[in-house]
Amino acid sequence: MKIKIGVIFGGRSVEHEISIITGNQAINSINTEKYEIIPIYISKKGLMYTGEELLKLESFKDLDALIKKVTQITLVNDGEKINIVRFPMKKFGANIINTIDIAFPTMHGTNGEDGTIAGFLEMLNIPYIGCDILSASIGMDKIMMRRVLKQENIPSLDYIAFYSTDYIKDEKKYVNMVEEKLRYPVIVKAGNLGSSVGIKKANDTYSLKDAIEYAMQFSDRIMIENAVVNLKEVNCSVIGDTSNAIASECEEPIGSDEILSYQDKYVSGGKTKMGENAGGAKQGMASLKRKLPAEISDEMKREIQKLAVETFKVLGCSGVSRIDFLVDNDTNEVFVNEINTIPGALSYYLWEATDKTFEKEIDDLVDIALKRKRDRDKLTFSYDQNILALSGTKTRIKK
């Protein structure tokens, strides 16, 4: 019997369309002899849908028209299995459309990759691919991740962070703080976004204020760090869990600016993985111009792979992630920049460089998810005994 795998994508995020691309890539690479694919799309309004039309990437060019062709649903645990239930339910006829055995979220950004979807799936008590709530939320939050890395002595850039509300109350205080503790140029980032959204470089006070105001459009928490002037970016993927994890080949992305932008990552031209002549957006991160393998020494490659695995384990990750590094060409220092706990294109191109096919990567991710569920099922989360039913037990409600 085939394993029913629910691929969940979309979501209420500025990375909505990127999630659709990653979901489509996963769907096209799943072995249909082993798995039954059930697409589950979450709209920008947070509503869930399923239907055959969701299997076609072209359908998403007109979202309003697409919604009319698919069925709104919800997921329900009936105590034995996870049902895909029509919503709102019909008064007559069947409302259970299908079931799923394992969830495969490919949601990027807020309200998904940040631990939100992991929490939803934990409540459903279903095995799922990817990081759990804690590792996903820390990985998505640039500020908390940086604090953890500093605590664990994993090399990362010096930074400061603050709430936008505090900045609005006392702009001069925080501008002075940046100029006293850091040095220009600096990089200003929204505190909890990916795909290079909400990021700007600042070279002076005027551009600093502009960059902060720009980042505040996307997040209420701002992080500012020293910029590496003579920069090389290197990315490395990790697959596994906290007990066993391995690193991929390293890549060197090539951007059109000093900071690799959203445009560089997702709107560059190129062919799709399916060989179709189309915009690079259909491939997402896979269409990015890159040097693969990265042009770095063997020693630096080993250092980056080691730091990638350490970062993955320190954050408690599971599944597949991509860790992005900054290399200072003047000093040869390597810094962990950030982790992507649901990386664009699931970093399949980095694993194909190690002879692991996308299909094999997905098989490994399923195995890791099922192992975690077996391990968690051995833990105690509740007691069979109901203390409220014990003789003589009294409860008191304090007002």
Secondary structure, DSSP 8 states (H G I E B T S, - for coil): --EEEEEEEE-SSTTHHHHHHHHHHHHHHS-TTTEEEEEEEE-TTS-EEE-GGGG-GGGGGSHHHHHTTSEEEEEEE-SSSEEEEESS--SSS--EEEEESEEEE---STTTTTTHHHHHHHHHT--BSS--HHHHHHHH-HHHHHHHHHHTT-----EEEEEHHHHHH-HHHHHHHHHHHS-SSEEEEETT--TTTTEEEESSHHHHHHHHHHHTTT-SEEEEEE--SSEEEEEEEEEE-SSSEEEEEEEEE--SSSS--HHHHHS-EEE-TT--EEEGGGTGGGGS-EESS-S--HHHHHHHHHHHHHHHHHTT--EEEEEEEEEETTT--EEEEEEESS-GGGGHHHHHTTT--HHHHHHHHHHHHHHHHHHHHTS--S-SS-GGGSTT-------
